[in-house]
Amino acid sequence: MRKNDKASGYARGNRNFAIVESYKTLRTNLQFAMSVNNKKALIVTSAEADAGKSTTVSNVAVAMAQIGCKVLLIDADMRQPTQHKVFKRVNRLGLSNILSSFCTLKEAIHEEVQPNLDLITAGVIPPNPSEMLVSRAMTDLLDAVMDKYDYVFIDTPPVCVVSDAMTLLDRVPSVLLVARQKHTTYADFSAAEDLIAQSGGSVIGTVITDVHERDRLYGDYDGRRARGYYGNRYYHGGYYGSRRRADADEN
């Protein structure tokens, strides 16, 4: 599945027709892609920061909830958390608190942030996010929520920057990979695909964000073979979040 899209605030109430229809199409494609392997959970990530992956996963979660599916969104980006800002929730208790046994799932979960959609925020930023995600506590959490929800969407840090997403792939192998037009490079995207494959994951779909109609020169995006979607702007910076747009709070 390949999908062109704009990084937009659909989850925040944006009702632009083109945006709404884009997420409806993405929702349908994901339903088919995930049903093939009977998977209920999906990691949403990107190669680099500022690609729009946090916006994308929140919008996908909302779109799926709107058709009556019971959905859980987990903010597993415990380095640059965003979902509490998107849904305007306090981030006092969240994933890091659950995994550290400082609170229970029931205490941390934000129920019905929108109809049929529950949220686990990232919680207090820990010193060891990767180790927490590979822990037995994370496995137990995933086992618990899989029984309760129709779909579980997990927002993770960029795969080419830190290893957090890779630690989850043995339990949640399906990945939606987000790239941003004129920001993500071919090399970064290819490296992300390779890292995911080497860790046992599978990219079941790609979303290209920040696509403008005037830039859609070659029709639908066709992986690394397409031209005109990725510019030559490279991600520079020694750590995740070192290069952020002033007008955006999503990663």
Secondary structure, 3 states (H helix, E strand, C coil): CEEECCCCCHHHCCCCHHHHHHHHHHHHHHHHHHHHCCCCEEEEEECCCCCCHHHHHHHHHHHHHCCCCCEEEEECCCCCCCHHHHCCCCCCCCHHHHHCCCCCHHHHCEEEEECCEEEECCCCCCCCHHHHHCCHHHHHHHHHHHCCCCEEEEECCCCCCCCCHHHHCCCCCEEEEEEECCCCCHHHHHHHHHHHHHCCCEEEEEEEECCCHHHCCCCCCCHHHCCCCCCCCCCCCCCCCCCCCCCCCCC
